């Protein structure tokens, strides 16, 4: 019987032969599926939809492992657990990919026209868009794949249009000319959150503007963007700045173009910046735009959508904006209008997609008024309906929401949800005076004048305008269908959102606003924000830095379980994770340990072991202790998981299996105590192994399923799959007395093993041990454990106060113990050896202290080298203490 079991369990665990086979079985059996069930409580997670252009990276691996742990955990706890999958159409990113593909054929999207280009994008999506879904399956993601959604699905598009029409008719969507963030490369507007500011080294140019009618009189303006001088329509000073009071109302001659512009007074001007006088360029700076509005200034556009100078730039027409900067600075220097140039570090917006420096651009765009939507979303968080984990993100969320700006939602690209707005135009294509038409269905005729010549707005909606509806639009909202409504009512609101902090504003905050506006309820109750994946030097992983670790390579080499467990166990709540390839060995070593321990248990099973119903009368101290340890671990793991302390829960399971079950209990069961106890302990081994597998399953689903399927036959279990077995809960066997007694034995064995190492005893040496103190009798009740685990001879009690000769002594609470060395170690020689080590260590310490007291070393050596030397000194001092303690013990022998 035992031989057959071992033959079924290969000597080495090979995840490549196990994982895909198991996943296919799970998916085929429908174990991931979740349908409405009035008798079960739902637990719902919507996946942060990866871009269809995406491939699995470590950020995805971390994010989706967290979600899979939560789904598997709640599924095992009896919840009707639904993990809703899907992908995002990623407007700018996907269009860029397809445009690059066309460029290789010598084509531009304009050559195809809008309709054919969009067809090309759909073809690309059908061919490549599911790549990341296949990769998520390799990771073990247990999504209900029947429900896979895409943000450009026809039903999803209905939801997007419904929301636009609703907000427009409510007066929350409007069109206006404003300064927006413009990417000259992607050729589209960007929301503020899509144009993150980066600290950039630049120059501050002090330019002289001649004052009209004053010979040799100038007002000096400081600017970081001299190319925009060509679009200046005023120079502004603070009305309380005494330096410039007499100049307010006068005019200056704009350099190069020689245009007259006024000197105006505005509180916006900071007298401390530069010279206290600032140029006003309403079409190319968001602050200047509002100054221009207040003072009725013109707003000439001198930089176009390509980032090139327009006709209004005069002699610089057609130049790239940065080339123009160089040329105009050179020309101003020739005219002696540059007073000075300083190095200057400032924050500059960059496109989040292509990293191009964004251009503030005056443009007519569509916006959403956000403040009315933000108010209930602020109340929901302040009222405790939604919590952020870690809690520090609550303050960040509230600060952004309370200072929220209107959202620019129009994008000048072709791939995406086209804005559902039509204009009435005449036969020449010019807009009439009729107001825009905003309806759910495509209009055929202008409702105002009856004209049938209608033109749809060219722009598409920001990608986030579709994904902010994700928690409810994925359930086919607002479809008027009883089944759809029942599904939505059952699964919405969802429970937990797992995502990264960098999309807290892009996505999380907007989903909260959308949920409250359209569903009347929060979209989720918990938001778990995990850290960023970095390399082991702290740099964010990126292709440009060449420091990416491909998760699929790790899966191929070590298995998905190893990848998942390694990521989770080293990542503290909400903290960044620092990765190197070597760190995945932790997970691989753990899978090997689990496999080898299981093989050992199976290979030694007696024929009498047919179930796990052990007999109480045969329980030993170690049996009671391991059952108590299992019970404690179960309780702590559940508490940790319910509070999103993923790494703590993973490490609790790891520690229990490796350091308690394997290192101590399995070793203790090797003592020959007769057949009855052996059979009993083998049943306990199986019982603990089975509970451990269920505890571990959410973290390492594949190896736990593989072993469970084999364990089923041994233990006559009825469950078809471990993923549907109940997760271990509180209520196990607790035994504080056995815990305390076995921990004493463990401590004694630990110290005796160290003593053996200190005096270099051979593995075959079996020194005697003498005990004294109140706990001596308690230890003697488990003398077989001590003798076997510590590899010692006789263990006997002596009277307190005695000190046997030729022994090493140790003390534990209530216990003094002596390892007898007579006949095994030449004590005098050992003393000399230890004394020599002490002297050498002291010399090394003196040398290290001298180095660290040398000012030249401390100032010239790199910081990491100095820290390394300090660490070595600490280690030497620790070694000295241990050697001195050993010497004192030998001296007293």
C-alpha positions in Angstrom: 0.0 0.0 0.0 2.7 2.5 1.0 4.9 1.5 -1.9 2.1 2.3 -4.4 1.6 5.7 -2.8 5.3 6.5 -3.1 5.4 5.3 -6.7 2.6 7.8 -7.4 4.5 10.6 -5.9 7.6 11.4 -8.0 10.9 12.0 -6.2 11.0 15.6 -7.4 8.2 18.1 -7.8 8.1 19.5 -11.3 5.6 22.4 -11.6 5.8 22.4 -15.4 4.1 19.0 -15.4 1.4 19.9 -12.9 0.3 23.5 -13.1 -1.3 23.9 -16.5 -2.9 20.5 -16.3 -4.5 21.4 -12.9 -5.7 24.8 -14.1 -7.4 23.3 -17.2 -9.2 20.8 -14.9 -10.4 23.6 -12.6 -11.6 25.7 -15.5 -13.3 22.8 -17.3 -15.1 21.8 -14.0 -16.4 25.4 -13.6 -14.9 25.8 -10.1 -14.3 29.5 -10.7 -17.8 30.2 -11.7 -20.2 32.2 -9.5 -23.9 32.5 -10.2 -26.6 34.0 -8.0 -27.4 31.9 -5.1 -29.9 33.3 -2.5 -28.6 30.8 0.1 -25.0 32.0 -0.1 -23.4 35.4 0.7 -21.6 36.9 -2.3 -18.0 38.1 -2.2 -17.1 40.2 -5.2 -13.9 41.6 -6.7 -13.6 43.4 -10.0 -10.2 43.0 -11.6 -8.4 46.3 -12.4 -8.7 45.7 -16.1 -5.3 45.4 -17.7 -4.7 47.1 -21.0 -5.2 44.9 -24.1 -1.7 46.0 -25.1 -0.3 44.6 -21.9 1.8 41.6 -21.1 2.2 40.2 -17.6 4.8 42.1 -15.5 5.7 41.9 -11.8 3.2 44.6 -10.9 0.4 42.5 -12.5 1.7 39.4 -10.7 1.7 41.1 -7.3 -1.7 42.7 -7.8 -3.4 39.6 -9.1 -1.9 37.3 -6.6 -3.4 39.5 -3.8 -6.8 39.3 -5.5 -6.6 35.5 -6.1 -5.7 34.9 -2.4 -8.8 36.9 -1.3 -11.1 35.1 -3.8 -9.8 31.6 -2.9 -9.9 32.4 0.8 -13.5 33.5 0.7 -14.5 30.8 -1.7 -13.2 28.2 0.8 -15.0 30.1 3.6 -18.3 29.4 1.8 -18.9 32.7 0.1 -20.2 32.8 -3.4 -16.9 34.3 -4.6 -16.9 36.1 -7.9 -13.8 37.6 -9.4 -14.9 39.6 -12.4 -12.3 39.7 -15.2 -11.9 42.0 -18.1 -9.6 44.2 -20.2 -9.4 47.9 -21.0 -9.3 49.3 -24.5 -6.5 51.7 -23.5 -7.2 54.4 -26.1 -3.8 56.1 -26.5 -1.6 53.1 -25.9 -3.5 50.8 -28.3 -3.7 53.4 -31.0 0.0 53.9 -30.7 0.7 50.2 -31.1 -1.4 49.9 -34.3 0.0 53.1 -35.7 3.5 51.7 -35.3 2.4 48.5 -37.0 1.1 50.6 -39.9 4.3 52.7 -40.1 6.2 49.5 -40.8 4.1 49.2 -44.0 4.7 52.9 -44.8 1.2 53.9 -43.8 -0.4 56.5 -41.5 -3.8 56.2 -39.9 -4.8 59.2 -42.0 -4.1 57.2 -45.2 -6.7 54.6 -44.1 -9.3 57.0 -42.8 -11.1 56.7 -39.4 -13.4 53.8 -40.2 -10.8 51.5 -41.7 -8.2 52.5 -39.0 -10.6 51.5 -36.3 -11.2 48.2 -38.1 -7.5 47.6 -38.1 -7.4 48.2 -34.3 -10.2 45.7 -33.8 -8.3 43.1 -35.8 -5.2 43.7 -33.7 -7.3 43.4 -30.5 -8.8 40.1 -31.6 -5.3 38.7 -32.5 -3.2 40.0 -29.5 -5.6 41.4 -27.0 -6.1 38.2 -25.0 -2.4 37.7 -24.4 -2.5 39.0 -20.8 -5.6 36.8 -20.1 -3.7 33.7 -21.0 -0.8 34.9 -18.8 -3.1 35.5 -15.8 -4.2 31.9 -16.1 -0.6 30.8 -15.9 -0.4 32.7 -12.6 -3.4 30.8 -11.3 -6.0 33.5 -11.4 -9.4 32.0 -10.6 -11.6 34.5 -12.4 -15.0 33.6 -13.7 -13.8 33.7 -17.3 -17.4 33.3 -18.7 -18.0 36.9 -17.6 -14.9 38.4 -19.3 -15.7 42.0 -20.3 -14.0 44.5 -22.5 -14.5 48.3 -22.2 -15.4 48.6 -25.9 -18.0 45.7 -25.9 -21.2 46.9 -27.5 -23.2 46.6 -24.2 -20.5 48.4 -22.3 -20.6 51.2 -24.9 -24.3 51.7 -24.1 -23.3 52.3 -20.5 -20.7 54.8 -21.5 -23.1 56.7 -23.7 -25.9 56.6 -21.1 -23.5 58.2 -18.5 -22.4 61.0 -20.9 -26.0 61.8 -21.8 -27.1 61.7 -18.1 -24.3 64.0 -17.0 -24.8 66.4 -19.9 -28.5 66.8 -19.3 -27.8 67.3 -15.6 -25.5 70.2 -16.5 -22.3 68.4 -15.4 -20.7 68.0 -18.8 -19.8 71.1 -20.7 -17.6 72.3 -23.6 -15.2 75.2 -23.4 -11.9 76.8 -24.4 -9.4 76.1 -21.7 -5.7 75.5 -21.3 -5.3 71.7 -21.3 -2.3 69.4 -21.1 -1.4 68.4 -24.6 0.9 65.7 -25.7 2.5 66.7 -29.1 3.5 63.1 -29.7 0.2 61.3 -28.9 -1.7 64.3 -30.3 -4.3 64.4 -27.6 -5.4 66.2 -24.5 -4.5 64.7 -21.1 -6.1 65.1 -17.7 -3.9 66.6 -15.0 -3.4 63.1 -13.5 -2.2 61.9 -16.9 0.6 64.5 -17.0 2.6 63.9 -13.8 5.1 66.5 -13.0 8.8 65.5 -12.9 11.6 67.4 -11.3 13.6 68.7 -14.3 16.8 70.7 -14.6 16.4 73.7 -16.8 17.3 77.4 -17.0 15.7 80.6 -15.8 16.1 83.3 -18.4 16.0 87.0 -17.3 14.7 89.0 -20.3 14.6 92.8 -20.7 11.3 94.2 -22.0 11.8 97.8 -23.2 9.4 100.2 -21.7 7.6 102.3 -24.3 8.7 106.0 -24.4 11.5 105.4 -21.9 15.1 105.5 -23.3 17.3 102.8 -21.8 14.5 101.7 -19.5 13.6 98.0 -19.1 11.4 95.8 -17.0 13.1 92.4 -16.5 11.0 89.3 -16.6 12.1 85.8 -15.5 10.9 82.8 -17.6 11.7 79.2 -18.1 10.1 79.2 -21.6 11.4 82.0 -23.7 9.8 80.5 -26.8 6.4 81.6 -25.4 7.5 85.3 -25.3 6.0 85.4 -28.9 2.5 84.8 -27.4 2.8 87.4 -24.5 -0.1 89.8 -24.2 0.9 91.6 -20.9 3.5 91.9 -18.2 2.0 91.5 -14.7 3.2 92.8 -11.3 1.7 92.6 -7.9 -0.3 95.7 -7.1 1.4 96.0 -3.7 4.9 95.8 -5.1 6.4 99.3 -4.5 9.1 98.7 -7.2 6.6 98.7 -10.0 3.7 100.9 -8.8 4.7 103.7 -11.2 4.8 101.4 -14.2 1.3 100.0 -13.9 -0.7 101.1 -17.0 2.3 101.8 -19.1 3.3 99.6 -22.1 6.3 97.5 -23.0 7.7 96.6 -26.4 7.5 92.8 -26.8 11.0 91.7 -27.8 11.6 90.3 -31.3 8.1 91.0 -32.6 8.0 94.6 -31.4 4.4 94.4 -30.3 3.1 96.8 -27.6 1.6 95.0 -24.5 0.4 96.5 -21.2 1.9 96.3 -17.7 -1.0 95.1 -15.5 -1.5 94.6 -11.8 -2.7 91.2 -10.5 -2.6 89.5 -7.0 -1.6 86.3 -8.8 2.0 87.6 -9.1 4.5 86.5 -6.4 6.9 89.4 -5.7 9.4 86.9 -4.5 9.7 84.9 -7.7 12.4 86.1 -10.2 12.2 89.9 -10.5 8.6 90.1 -9.3 7.4 90.8 -12.9 6.0 88.0 -14.9 5.1 87.6 -18.6 1.5 86.7 -19.3 0.9 84.2 -22.1 -2.8 83.2 -21.9 -2.7 80.5 -24.6 0.3 78.6 -23.2 0.0 78.7 -19.4 -2.9 77.6 -17.2 -2.4 80.4 -14.6 -1.8 83.0 -17.3 -5.1 81.9 -19.0 -7.1 83.0 -15.9 -5.1 86.2 -15.6 -6.0 86.9 -19.3 -9.7 86.2 -18.6 -9.7 88.7 -15.7 -8.0 91.4 -17.8 -9.7 90.7 -21.2 -6.4 89.9 -22.9 -6.0 88.3 -26.3 -4.8 84.7 -26.4 -2.6 84.2 -29.5 -1.6 80.5 -30.1 2.1 80.4 -31.0 2.8 76.7 -30.6 0.6 74.2 -32.5 -0.5 70.7 -31.7 2.7 69.2 -33.2 4.8 71.2 -30.8 5.9 73.6 -33.6 5.7 77.3 -33.8 2.7 78.8 -35.7 2.5 81.7 -38.1 2.0 84.0 -35.2 5.6 83.2 -34.1 6.8 85.3 -37.1 10.4 84.4 -38.1 10.3 81.2 -36.0 7.3 79.7 -37.8 7.7 75.9 -38.3 10.5 75.5 -35.7 10.2 72.8 -33.0 9.4 74.5 -29.7 12.8 73.5 -28.2 14.7 74.6 -31.3 12.8 77.9 -31.1 13.9 78.3 -27.5 17.6 78.0 -28.5 17.2 80.4 -31.4 15.2 83.0 -29.6 17.7 83.0 -26.7 20.5 83.5 -29.2 18.6 86.4 -30.9 17.8 88.0 -27.5 21.5 87.8 -26.5 22.4 89.6 -29.8 20.0 92.3 -29.0 21.4 92.5 -25.5 18.0 91.8 -24.0 19.1 88.8 -21.9 20.2 90.1 -18.5 21.3 86.7 -17.1 20.6 83.0 -17.2 20.5 80.8 -14.1 20.4 77.0 -13.6 16.9 76.2 -12.4 15.2 73.0 -11.2 11.4 73.0 -11.6 8.5 70.5 -12.0 7.5 69.9 -15.6 4.5 67.8 -16.8 5.2 64.7 -18.9 2.8 62.4 -20.8 2.2 59.3 -18.7 2.2 57.2 -21.8 5.2 58.4 -23.8 7.1 60.7 -21.4 7.0 63.6 -23.8 7.1 67.0 -22.2 3.4 68.2 -22.3 2.5 71.5 -23.8 -0.1 73.8 -22.1 -2.4 74.3 -25.0 -5.5 76.5 -25.5 -8.1 74.2 -26.9 -11.9 73.6 -27.0 -12.5 70.4 -25.0 -15.3 68.5 -23.1 -15.2 68.6 -19.3 -17.0 67.1 -16.4 -17.8 69.3 -13.4 -16.4 67.2 -10.6 -17.2 69.1 -7.3 -20.9 68.0 -7.3 -19.8 64.4 -7.8 -17.0 64.6 -5.3 -19.1 65.7 -2.3 -21.0 62.4 -1.7 -17.7 60.5 -2.4 -16.0 62.5 0.3 -18.8 61.9 2.8 -18.7 58.1 2.1 -15.0 57.9 3.1 -15.4 60.3 6.1 -18.4 58.3 7.2 -16.4 55.1 7.2 -18.4 53.4 4.4 -15.2 53.0 2.5 -11.8 52.3 4.1 -8.3 52.5 2.6 -5.6 50.0 3.6 -3.1 51.3 4.6 -5.1 54.0 6.3 -2.6 56.7 5.3 -4.2 56.9 1.9 -7.4 58.2 3.3 -5.8 61.6 3.9 -4.3 61.6 0.4 -7.7 60.8 -1.1 -9.6 63.4 0.8 -7.0 66.1 0.0 -7.3 65.5 -3.7 -11.1 65.2 -3.6 -11.6 68.4 -1.6 -9.4 70.3 -4.1 -10.7 68.5 -7.2 -10.5 70.2 -10.6 -12.9 69.6 -13.6 -12.0 66.6 -15.7 -11.1 67.0 -19.3 -12.7 63.9 -20.9 -12.2 64.5 -24.7 -9.3 62.9 -26.5 -8.1 63.7 -30.1 -7.6 60.1 -31.2 -9.8 57.6 -33.1 -9.7 54.5 -30.9 -12.2 54.7 -28.1 -15.8 55.7 -27.3 -16.7 58.5 -29.7 -18.3 61.4 -28.0 -22.1 61.1 -28.5 -22.6 64.7 -29.6 -23.8 65.8 -33.1 -23.7 69.2 -34.7 -26.2 70.6 -37.2 -24.1 71.7 -40.3 -24.9 73.5 -43.5 -24.1 72.2 -47.0 -20.6 73.5 -46.7 -20.0 71.6 -43.4 -20.1 74.7 -41.3 -21.9 74.5 -37.9 -25.3 76.3 -37.7 -26.6 78.1 -34.7 -28.5 75.1 -33.5 -27.4 73.7 -30.1 -25.5 70.4 -30.0 -27.6 67.2 -30.1 -26.8 64.8 -27.2 -28.9 61.6 -27.3 -28.6 57.8 -26.6 -29.5 56.9 -30.2 -27.7 58.4 -33.3 -30.0 61.3 -34.4 -31.2 61.4 -38.0 -32.5 64.9 -38.0 -31.8 68.1 -36.1 -34.7 68.6 -33.6 -34.3 72.3 -33.9 -34.5 73.0 -37.6 -35.2 69.6 -39.2 -31.9 69.5 -41.1 -30.6 66.0 -41.8 -27.0 67.0 -42.4 -25.5 66.2 -39.0 -21.8 65.8 -38.0 -20.6 63.8 -35.0 -17.9 65.2 -32.7 -14.5 63.9 -33.9 -13.1 63.3 -30.4 -13.3 60.2 -28.3 -13.8 59.9 -24.5 -10.9 59.6 -22.1 -10.2 55.9 -21.4 -11.0 56.4 -17.7 -14.5 57.7 -18.6 -15.3 54.0 -19.4 -13.3 52.4 -16.7 -14.9 54.5 -13.9 -18.1 52.5 -14.5 -16.3 49.2 -14.2 -17.9 47.9 -10.9 -21.4 48.0 -12.3 -21.1 48.3 -16.1 -19.4 44.9 -16.1 -22.8 43.5 -15.0 -24.5 44.9 -18.2 -25.9 48.0 -16.5 -28.1 49.9 -17.5 -29.7 47.1 -19.6 -33.4 46.8 -18.8 -33.5 43.1 -18.3 -34.7 41.3 -15.1 -31.9 38.8 -15.1 -29.3 41.6 -15.5 -30.9 43.6 -12.7 -31.0 40.6 -10.4 -27.3 39.8 -11.0 -26.3 43.4 -10.3 -28.4 43.6 -7.2 -26.8 40.3 -5.9 -23.1 41.1 -6.6 -23.1 44.9 -6.3 -21.7 46.6 -4.3 -18.4 44.7 -4.6 -16.3 44.0 -1.5 -12.6 44.7 -2.1 -10.7 46.6 -4.7 -7.0 45.8 -5.0 -4.9 48.2 -6.9 -1.8 50.5 -6.9 -1.7 54.0 -5.4 -0.7 55.6 -8.7 -4.3 55.2 -10.0 -6.0 56.3 -6.8 -7.1 59.5 -8.6 -7.3 58.2 -12.2 -9.6 55.3 -11.3 -10.4 54.6 -7.6 -11.8 58.0 -6.7 -13.8 58.3 -10.0 -15.3 54.8 -9.4 -16.5 55.9 -6.0 -18.1 59.0 -7.6 -19.7 57.0 -10.4 -21.0 54.3 -8.1 -22.7 56.9 -5.8 -24.1 58.9 -8.8 -25.5 56.0 -10.9 -26.1 53.2 -8.4 -26.8 55.2 -5.3 -24.3 53.0 -3.4 -20.5 52.8 -2.9 -18.8 50.5 -5.4 -16.7 48.7 -2.8 -16.1 48.8 0.9 -12.4 48.1 1.1 -9.6 49.5 -1.0 -6.2 47.7 -0.6 -3.4 49.8 -2.1 -0.2 47.7 -2.5 3.3 49.0 -3.1 5.4 49.3 -6.2 7.7 46.5 -7.5 11.3 47.7 -7.5 14.6 46.1 -8.1 16.9 45.3 -5.2 18.5 48.7 -5.4 15.2 50.5 -5.0 14.7 51.5 -8.7 11.2 51.1 -10.2 11.3 48.3 -12.7 11.2 49.5 -16.3 12.3 48.4 -19.8 14.5 51.5 -20.2 16.5 50.7 -17.1 16.8 47.1 -18.1 16.0 45.8 -14.6 12.8 44.0 -15.4 12.3 40.4 -14.1 9.8 38.6 -16.3 7.3 36.7 -14.2 6.7 34.2 -17.0 10.4 33.3 -16.9 10.1 32.7 -13.2 7.0 30.6 -13.7 8.8 28.5 -16.3 11.8 28.0 -14.1 10.3 27.7 -10.6 6.5 27.5 -11.0 3.7 29.9 -10.3 3.4 28.8 -6.7 7.1 29.8 -6.1 6.5 33.2 -7.8 3.3 33.9 -5.8 4.6 32.9 -2.4 7.9 34.7 -2.8 6.1 37.9 -3.8 3.6 37.8 -1.0 5.9 36.7 1.8 8.4 39.5 1.3 5.9 42.4 0.8 4.6 44.1 3.9 1.2 45.8 3.9 1.2 48.7 1.5 5.0 48.8 1.2 7.1 48.6 -2.0 8.7 45.2 -2.8 12.4 45.0 -3.6 13.1 42.1 -6.0 16.0 40.1 -7.3 15.8 36.7 -9.0 17.4 35.1 -6.0 14.4 36.0 -3.8 12.2 33.6 -5.7 14.3 30.8 -4.4 12.4 31.2 -1.1 9.2 30.0 -2.8 10.9 27.3 -4.8 12.6 25.9 -1.7 9.3 25.9 0.1 7.6 23.9 -2.6 10.5 21.4 -2.5 10.2 21.2 1.3 6.4 20.5 1.1 6.9 17.8 -1.5 9.7 16.1 0.3 7.9 16.1 3.6 4.8 14.7 2.0 6.9 11.9 0.4 8.4 11.1 3.7 5.0 10.8 5.4 3.6 8.7 2.6 6.6 6.4 2.4 6.4 5.5 6.1 2.6 4.9 6.3 1.7 1.6 7.9 -1.2 -0.5 6.4 -3.3 0.2 9.5 -3.4 3.9 8.6 -6.7 4.2 6.7 -8.1 7.4 8.2 -7.2 10.2 10.6 -9.3 9.2 13.6 -6.5 9.0 16.2 -7.0 7.6 19.7 -6.8 10.0 22.6 -5.1 7.5 24.9 -2.0 7.2 22.7 -1.4 11.0 22.4 2.2 12.0 23.3 3.4 15.5 24.4 4.6 16.3 20.9 1.2 15.2 19.4 -0.7 17.6 21.8 1.8 20.3 21.0 1.5 20.1 17.2 -2.3 20.1 17.4 -2.2 23.2 19.6 0.3 24.8 17.3 -2.0 24.1 14.3 -4.9 25.6 16.2 -2.9 28.8 17.0 -1.7 29.1 13.4 -5.2 28.8 12.0 -6.5 31.5 14.3 -3.6 33.9 13.5 -3.7 33.3 9.7 -7.5 34.1 9.6 -7.1 37.3 11.6 -4.2 38.4 9.3 -6.0 37.6 6.1 -9.2 39.4 7.3 -7.0 42.5 7.9 -5.1 42.3 4.6 -1.8 41.4 6.3 -0.9 39.0 3.5 2.8 38.6 4.2 2.1 38.0 7.8 -0.4 35.2 7.0 2.0 33.6 4.5 4.9 33.7 6.9 2.8 32.2 9.7 1.9 29.2 7.4 5.5 28.9 6.3 6.9 29.0 9.9 4.3 26.4 11.1 5.1 23.9 8.4 8.9 24.3 8.1 9.9 25.1 11.7 7.3 23.4 13.7 5.8 20.6 11.7 9.0 19.5 9.8 11.9 20.6 12.1 10.3 19.4 15.4 7.1 17.2 15.0 8.2 15.0 12.1 11.6 14.5 13.8 9.9 13.6 17.0 7.7 11.0 15.3 10.9 9.1 14.4 11.3 7.9 18.0 10.4 4.2 18.3 7.6 4.1 20.9 5.7 1.0 19.7 3.2 0.4 17.0 0.1 1.9 18.7 1.7 5.3 19.1 3.3 5.1 15.6 -0.1 4.5 14.0 -1.6 7.3 16.0 1.1 9.7 15.0 0.9 8.8 11.4 -2.8 9.7 11.5 -1.9 13.0 13.1 0.7 13.6 10.4 -1.9 13.2 7.7 -4.4 15.3 9.7 -2.0 18.2 10.1 -0.7 17.9 6.5 -4.3 18.1 5.2 -5.1 21.2 7.3 -1.8 22.8 6.3 -2.6 22.3 2.6 -6.0 24.0 3.0 -4.3 26.9 4.9 -1.8 27.3 2.2 -4.1 26.8 -0.8 -4.9 30.5 -1.5 -1.2 31.3 -1.6 0.1 28.2 -3.5 -2.9 26.7 -5.3 -1.1 24.2 -7.6 1.1 22.2 -5.3 -1.7 22.1 -2.6 -4.1 20.7 -5.2 -1.6 18.1 -6.5 -0.9 16.8 -3.0 -4.5 16.9 -2.0 -5.6 14.7 -4.9 -3.2 12.1 -3.7 -4.1 12.6 0.0 -7.7 12.0 -0.9 -7.0 8.3 -1.6 -5.0 7.9 1.6 -7.5 9.6 3.9 -10.7 8.6 2.0 -11.7 12.3 1.5 -14.8 13.1 -0.5 -13.9 16.6 -1.8 -13.4 16.9 -5.6 -10.9 19.7 -5.2 -9.1 21.5 -2.4 -10.3 24.9 -3.6 -13.9 24.0 -2.5 -12.9 22.5 0.8 -13.6 24.6 3.9 -10.8 26.9 5.0 -9.6 26.0 8.5 -11.3 28.1 11.1 -11.0 28.7 14.9 -12.1 25.9 17.2 -9.3 23.5 16.8 -7.6 21.7 19.7 -5.8 24.1 22.1 -3.6 22.8 24.9 -1.7 25.6 26.7 -0.1 23.1 29.1 1.3 20.9 26.4 2.4 24.1 24.6 4.4 25.3 27.6 5.9 21.9 28.4 7.0 21.2 24.8 8.4 24.7 24.4 10.7 24.0 27.4 11.9 20.8 25.7 12.5 22.7 22.5 14.5 25.4 24.3 16.6 22.8 26.1 17.3 20.8 22.9 18.2 24.0 21.1 20.8 25.0 23.7 22.2 21.5 23.9 22.6 21.4 20.1 24.5 24.7 20.3 26.8 23.4 23.0 27.6 20.4 20.9 28.6 22.7 18.0 30.6 25.0 20.2 32.9 22.2 21.4 32.9 20.4 18.0 31.4 17.1 19.2 31.1 14.4 16.5 27.6 13.4 15.4 28.1 9.9 17.0 29.0 11.4 20.4 26.3 11.0 23.0 27.2 13.1 26.0 25.1 12.8 29.2 23.0 15.6 30.5 22.3 16.5 34.1 19.3 18.7 35.2 18.4 20.6 38.3 15.7 23.0 39.3 11.9 23.0 39.6 11.4 22.2 35.9 13.8 19.2 35.9 11.1 16.6 36.7 8.9 18.1 34.0 11.6 17.6 31.4 12.3 14.0 32.6 8.7 13.1 31.7 9.8 13.8 28.1 13.3 12.3 28.4 13.0 10.3 25.1 12.3 13.5 23.2 15.4 15.3 24.7 17.7 12.3 24.1 16.6 11.7 20.5 16.4 15.4 19.4 19.5 16.6 21.1 21.5 13.4 20.4 22.6 12.9 24.0 23.0 9.9 26.3 21.6 9.7 29.8 19.4 12.5 31.1 19.3 12.6 34.9 18.4 14.9 37.7 20.9 16.2 40.3 20.5 18.3 43.4 20.3 22.1 42.9 23.5 24.0 43.5 25.9 21.3 42.2 28.3 22.0 39.4 29.6 18.8 37.7 33.2 19.0 36.6 34.1 18.8 32.9 30.7 20.2 31.7 29.1 23.1 29.9 26.3 24.8 31.9 23.2 26.5 30.7 20.1 28.1 32.4 16.5 28.3 31.4 13.6 29.5 33.5 13.3 27.0 36.3 16.0 24.8 34.9 19.8 24.5 35.0 21.4 21.9 32.7 24.9 20.6 32.2 26.3 18.9 29.1 28.9 16.4 30.3 32.2 16.5 28.3 34.2 13.9 30.2 35.9 11.4 27.8 34.6 13.3 24.8 36.6 16.6 24.8 40.0 17.5 26.2 38.8 20.4 28.2 42.2 22.0 28.7 42.9 21.9 25.0 39.5 23.3 24.3 40.1 26.1 26.7 43.3 27.0 24.9 41.6 26.9 21.5 38.8 29.2 22.7 41.2 31.5 24.4 43.2 31.9 21.2 39.9 32.6 19.3 39.1 35.3 21.9 42.5 37.0 21.4 42.2 36.9 17.6 38.7 38.4 17.8 39.8 41.2 20.1 42.6 42.1 17.7 40.1 42.2 14.8 37.8 44.4 16.9 40.7 46.8 17.7 41.6 47.0 14.0 38.0 47.7 13.0 37.5 50.3 15.7 40.7 52.1 14.6 39.4 52.2 11.0 36.0 53.5 12.1 37.6 56.2 14.2 39.7 57.5 11.3 38.1 60.8 10.0 39.7 60.3 6.6 38.0 56.9 6.1 34.6 58.2 7.4 34.6 61.2 5.0 36.1 59.6 1.9 34.7 56.1 1.9 31.2 55.6 0.3 28.4 55.4 2.7 27.6 51.8 2.0 31.2 50.8 2.7 31.2 52.6 6.1 27.9 50.9 7.0 29.3 47.6 6.0 32.3 48.1 8.3 30.1 49.0 11.2 28.1 45.9 10.6 31.2 43.8 10.7 32.2 45.4 14.0 28.8 44.5 15.5 29.3 40.8 14.3 32.8 40.7 15.9 31.5 42.0 19.2 28.7 39.4 19.2 31.3 36.6 18.4 33.5 37.8 21.3 30.6 37.7 23.8 29.7 34.1 22.7 33.4 33.0 22.9 33.8 34.6 26.4 30.7 32.8 27.6 32.0 29.5 26.3 35.4 30.1 27.9 33.7 30.9 31.3 31.8 27.6 31.0 34.9 25.6 30.2 36.8 27.3 33.0 34.2 26.3 35.5 34.3 22.7 34.5 
